[in-house]
Amino acid sequence: MTDDLLFDVPEPPTPVERLLALAGDVTRHNDALHLFRPTATSGSALGAHADSAAQLAHAALTAVQAVHDQQLYASADLIDAMVRIKQVAYLSGEAARHLAEAQAAVTAAALADPELTGLPDTAAEQIQLAEELTALAPEAAVESATGIARETHRRRPSATTATDGLATAELSTLHAVARGHVVMTRSQFRKYVHSRDGSVRISTLRSLEDKGLIVRAPATAAPAFHGGPAQDRIRLTVRGAAAVAALLALPPAAPPSAPAPAMPAAPTTTGPVRSR
């Protein structure tokens, strides 16, 4: 082994980076499940979705262990973050179970009636439950990453420049992208941005894309309306995730302080003061 190879081993991802990656993976999983149109022959596809959910549960537990390995002070924020990650692991595991049961129901129905074309009611219910269980997991992962990033920064401060040169609108947009809130669609040769935050502009997305912080995944997100075309999911790049990790480590903005109450005016006298 040469000396050069000793320096080629990449550093393992930090817990915050793991959680941001988890949020992105859950968003991909949710998008794929929302676009999935199961039929009586979808047994193998349901098995793949079940495996995807099981991998999310494993990734969440790996993030939990990564936080433990850092031996951080168990503050209230850190404990809350750990609980959220464990909840994501549990809910993802339950989603995997429901999808596996849907696969079993579809396979059994197909064996019982090879001419069957529709989806058994039990399978449809299981798929819906699986979708609901992981629907809010991206936000939970980012919230957990926030608590861990701030606690890590308090205990081990480090100067970071990952957010330097980025405007406030760009930072808030990156945060929304991390939570799986931003999609883009086209209609009549025009592009539109849809975000739960309602404050993302196309010009901001173009700026972030030019800087290599986000990418657009065409036709990977659920339609804006029933029967409509699939939308483009906006995702973080590795550099974008690094910027979000640095952003999460920043302390929350302090609320504006209330103005001090005005002192009562001293009473005025209209005549000479007489001594007694």
Residue pairs with C-beta under 8 A, 6 or more apart in sequence:
12 66
13 21
13 66
14 66
14 152
14 245
15 63
15 66
15 67
15 70
15 145
15 148
15 152
16 145
16 148
16 149
16 152
16 245
16 248
16 249
17 241
17 242
17 245
18 59
18 62
18 63
18 66
19 63
19 85
19 141
19 142
19 144
19 145
19 148
20 141
20 142
20 145
20 178
20 236
20 241
20 244
20 245
21 59
21 241
22 56
22 59
22 60
22 63
22 88
22 141
23 137
23 138
23 139
23 141
23 142
23 145
23 178
23 179
23 180
24 138
24 178
24 180
24 235
24 236
24 241
25 55
25 56
25 59
26 56
26 88
26 92
26 134
26 137
26 138
26 141
26 180
27 138
27 180
27 233
27 235
28 220
28 233
29 49
29 52
29 53
29 56
29 134
30 131
30 134
30 135
30 137
30 138
30 180
31 220
31 221
31 222
31 233
32 49
32 52
32 220
33 49
33 127
33 130
33 131
34 131
34 221
34 222
35 220
35 221
35 222
35 230
36 42
36 45
36 49
36 127
38 45
38 46
38 102
38 106
38 119
38 123
38 124
38 127
39 117
39 118
39 119
40 106
40 109
40 110
40 116
40 117
40 118
40 119
41 106
41 110
42 106
42 119
43 103
43 106
43 107
43 110
46 99
46 100
46 102
46 103
46 106
46 123
46 127
47 99
47 100
47 103
49 99
49 130
50 96
50 97
50 99
50 100
50 103
51 96
53 92
53 93
53 95
53 96
53 99
53 130
53 134
54 92
54 93
54 96
56 88
56 89
56 92
56 95
56 134
56 137
57 88
57 89
57 90
57 92
57 93
57 96
58 89
60 85
60 86
60 88
60 89
60 92
60 141
61 86
61 89
63 85
63 144
64 82
64 85
64 86
64 89
67 78
67 81
67 82
67 85
67 148
70 152
72 78
72 148
72 151
72 152
72 155
73 151
73 155
75 151
77 147
77 150
77 151
78 147
78 148
78 151
80 147
81 143
81 144
81 145
81 146
81 147
81 148
81 151
82 144
84 140
84 141
84 143
84 144
84 147
85 140
85 141
85 144
87 140
88 137
88 140
88 141
88 144
91 133
91 134
91 137
92 133
92 134
92 137
94 130
94 133
95 129
95 130
95 131
95 133
95 134
96 130
98 126
98 127
98 129
98 130
98 133
99 126
99 127
99 130
101 122
101 126
102 122
102 123
102 124
102 126
102 127
102 130
103 123
105 120
105 122
105 123
105 126
106 119
106 120
106 123
109 116
109 120
109 123
110 116
138 178
138 179
138 180
139 179
139 180
142 175
142 178
142 179
142 248
145 245
145 248
146 248
149 245
149 248
149 249
150 248
150 249
150 250
150 251
152 249
153 249
153 250
160 246
160 249
161 246
162 242
162 243
162 245
162 246
162 247
163 171
163 243
163 246
163 247
163 250
166 174
166 243
169 199
169 201
169 204
170 204
170 207
170 208
170 213
171 243
171 247
172 197
172 199
173 182
173 200
173 201
173 204
173 205
173 208
174 208
174 213
174 214
174 236
174 240
174 243
174 244
174 247
175 244
175 247
176 182
176 195
176 196
176 197
176 200
177 214
177 234
177 235
177 236
177 240
178 236
178 241
178 244
180 233
181 195
181 196
181 197
181 200
182 193
182 194
182 195
182 200
182 205
182 233
182 234
183 193
183 194
183 195
183 221
183 224
183 231
183 232
183 233
183 234
184 191
184 192
184 193
184 194
184 202
184 205
184 216
184 231
184 232
184 234
185 191
185 192
185 194
185 224
185 229
185 231
185 232
186 192
186 229
191 202
192 202
193 200
193 201
193 202
193 205
194 224
194 231
205 214
205 234
208 214
208 240
209 215
209 216
211 239
212 237
212 239
212 240
213 236
213 237
213 239
213 240
213 243
214 234
214 235
214 236
214 237
214 240
215 234
215 235
215 236
215 237
216 232
216 233
216 234
216 235
217 232
217 233
217 234
217 235
218 232
219 229
219 230
219 231
219 232
220 230
220 231
220 232
220 233
221 230
221 231
221 232
221 233
222 230
222 231
223 229
223 230
223 231
224 231
236 244
